[in-house]
């Protein structure tokens, strides 16, 4: 019988982080490593360097001054924040070869990037530490769906049919078919990648923030970001005016926990609408040279 963990193990080699990224993360996690140790590893891949610098200089991470070198990026961002940007770059690339029959990957990454930008902006507004980490959690919130698409396509089509025919929320349809949701699968894959709990929990509990055992504010941010991205991402294509966010009871409890109101979220949404396309253009795997 499938579990989130067995599915993650099944795809760990198919959806893997590049060796260079694993090495870079090991350096960044070593408290005795120096900035130069980190730079020497990342510089082995010119595409990785270019993408990280483009992200660092994008509007979503603006305010740090023009960053032209990795040395400057390390100084301004720090090891952990730079690690999150390296992982964001690598994670998108890990899923670049999923067949179009399963999912429109461009739309998938547009929605995921919108959630990432919203989570980052919300975290900055709330002055949460390590807002780059919430950018990454928002970006990866849906990767469990990709695992299910690729490894259990017939069952996932059954879940989608249940959602459509019975009007069920996606996570309820998934639970009926699999016994768990895509959020649990995504968190299990992140565990296979040895990503920290501060990133895994917002993904694992994105659908039910009140169940999170820790990082409750971060989980609530990702929950709201994912909900808001459903209306923001389509506006990037149609250039329509962003609709006012309509929170359900669960979203309202997250807003209460974070002390955010609808006006706050409206401002965040408009800012996200202004900067999301730039970030999409940077991370879209179709626009980049593969590792």
N, C-alpha and C positions, 0 to 999 in steps of 0.2 A: 504494500500500500504506500502511495506517495505521501511524503511529508515535505514541508518547505526545505528541510535540511537535505533530504535525499535528492530533491530536484536541483538544489544548489550544487551539490557534489557532482551531479550528472553533467552539469554545464560548466563546471569550473575550468575545464581545459578549453571548451568552446568559447566562452566569454571570459578571457583572462586578461590581466593587466600585463603590459609589456615588461620584460625583464628589467629594462632600464628604469622604468617607473618603480618597480619593486625595490630596486637598489637605491633609488633616490629616496623613497619613503623610509628605508632602513637607516639611511644616513640621517634623515631629518628626525627620526625617532631616537637616535643615539645622542644622549645629553652631552657627550664629550666631542661630538663632531663640530667642525668649524664651518663658517660660511663658505670658505673656499672648498671644503670637502663636498658640500652640496652643489656648488656651482660646477665643479669638475665633472660630476655625474650628469647633471642635466644638460651640460654643453655637448655631450656626446650625440645628442639628437637635435639638429638644427630646427626641425619642424616643431618639436616640443618647446624649444626656447622661444621661437617666434610666436606661437600661440599663447604661451604664458605671458609674454610681454604685451601682446595685444589685449589680452584680458585685463592685465594690470592697468593698462592705459585707457581702457574703455570707460564710458560714462558711469557705469555701475560701480566702478572702483575709483572714480575720480577723486581729486582732492589730495592726492599724494605727490603731486608734481609729476613732470614728465619722466617716465622711467624708460631708459634706453638700454640698460644692461641688467643682467641677472644680479650683479653685485648690488646695484641700486634697489632692485626688487626685494632682495633678502633684507637689506637694511630697513626699508620702509614697511614691508609686510611681516617679516619674521618667518621663521622656519615653518610653523604650523600653518599659517595662512597660505604660504607659497605651496606647501604640500597639498592643501585642498584644491588649489588651482591646477596643479600638476595632475591630481587625481581626476578632476573634472574633465580635463583635456583627454586623458587616457580612457576614462570610462565611456565617453561618447564613442570613441574609436573602437572600443571592444565590441560594440553591437552594430558595426557598420555593414555587415554582410547578411543581415536578416532579409529573407526574400520578401518582395513586395506583396506576395499573396497573403501574408499574415497581417501586415500593418503598413500603412503609409508612414515611413520613417521620418520623412520631412515634417509631417504634421505632428508626429509623436514628439520630436525634439523641439518643435515650436512650442507645444504645450508644456513640455518639461522645462524649457528655458524660461518661459513666462513664470512658472512656479518658482524657479530658482531666483529670478530677479525680484519677484515679489517677496520671497522669504528674506533675501539679503536686505532689501530696503526696509522691511518691517523690523528686522533685527537691528539695523542702524538706528532707526527711529526710537526703538526701545532701549538702545545702548546696551544690547546684549554682547557679551564677549564672543569673539571668534565668529563674526557674522559671515565670513567666507565659508565656514563650515555649514552654515544653514543654506547658503547658495548651493553647495554641493548636495546637501540632503534634498533640497527642492528639485535639483536636476535629476537625482536618482530615484525620486519617489515612485516612478512607474516601471522601473526595470523588471520587477517581478512579473508584470504582464508580458514582457518580451520573452522571459523564460517560459512561461506557460504557452504563449503563442507557438514557440518553436518546438518545445518538447512534448506538449500535449494538445496539439491543434484541434483534434476532434472533440475532446472534452471542453476545450475553451469555446469552441463554436456552440456547444451545448449550453454553456453558461451565458453566452451572449444571446442565444435564443430565448432562454428563460428571462433574461433582463428585458428583452424586447416584448415578448409575448405576455408576460405576467406583470410588467411594469415594476420589476424589482430593482433595487439599487445594485450596482455591479458587485459590490462586496458580498451581498446576500446571495446573489446568483452563484458567485464563485464558491462560497462556503457550502452551498447546497450540492455542488458538483464535486468539489475537491476536499471539502472539510476545512478549508482555510482560504485566506484571501491572497491577492497578489502582493499586498504589503508585507505579509510574512515571508513570502518567497524572496522579495527584494532584500529584506533584512538578512535573510539566510545567505544570500549571495554576497552581500557586503561583509558578512562574517567570514565567508570563504576567502575574501580578499584581505582579511585581517584589518578591516577598518574599525575605528574606535566606536565605543558605545555612544558617544556624543553625536555621531552621525547615524548609527544604526537605529537608535530608539525613535527619532523623529520619523523615520521611514516605516518602522514596524508598527507604530501606534498612530500613524497619520489619520486612520479612519475612526479611531476611538481614543482621542487624546486623554480622556479621564482615566484610562486604564494604565497609562504609562507609569512605571515605577520610579522614574527619575527624569530629569530634563523636561519637566512639564511645560515650562514656558517655550522652550525650543520646539517641542512636539506641537504645541498649540499654534505656533507661528507657521509651521509646515502645513498643518491642517487648513488654516485660513488661506495660505498661499495657494495650495492645490485647488481649493474651492474657487478662489477668485480667478485662477488661471483659466478656468473653463469658459469664462466670459471674455477675458482679456485676449487670449491667443487668437480667437477668430477675428478680433478687431484689427490685428496686425495685417491680415490679408485684405479685409474689406474696407479698412480705413473708416469704419463706422465709429460713432461716438460710444465711448465706454459706458455700459449700462450700470446703474447703481447696484451694488452688491446686495443681494437679498439673503441674509443669513438665516439658517434654520436654528433650532434650539441648541444644537451642539456647537455650532459656530458662535452663537451668542455667548455661550459659557466660556469659550476660548477668548472672545473679545473682553468679557468681564475679567478673566484672569490676567490678561495682558493690559487691561485698562485702555482699550482702544474703542473708539466709537465709529459710527458709519462715516462721519466726516473725515476722520483720520484715514480710514481705509480708502475712501474716495481719493484723497490726495496721494496716497501710496500707489493706487491703481493708475492714476494719470501719469505719475513719474515713471512707473514701470512701462506704461505704453510708449513713453517717449524714448526709452533706452533699450527695450527688449530686442528690437530688430538688429541693432548693432551686435549684441551678444550672440544672437542666433547666427549671424553671418560669420562670426569668429569660430564658433564651435561646431557648426554643421559639418559632419564628416565628408559630405559630398563636395565641399568646397576646399578640402585640404588634402595634402599629400599623405598617404598612409605611412605608418611606421614600417 
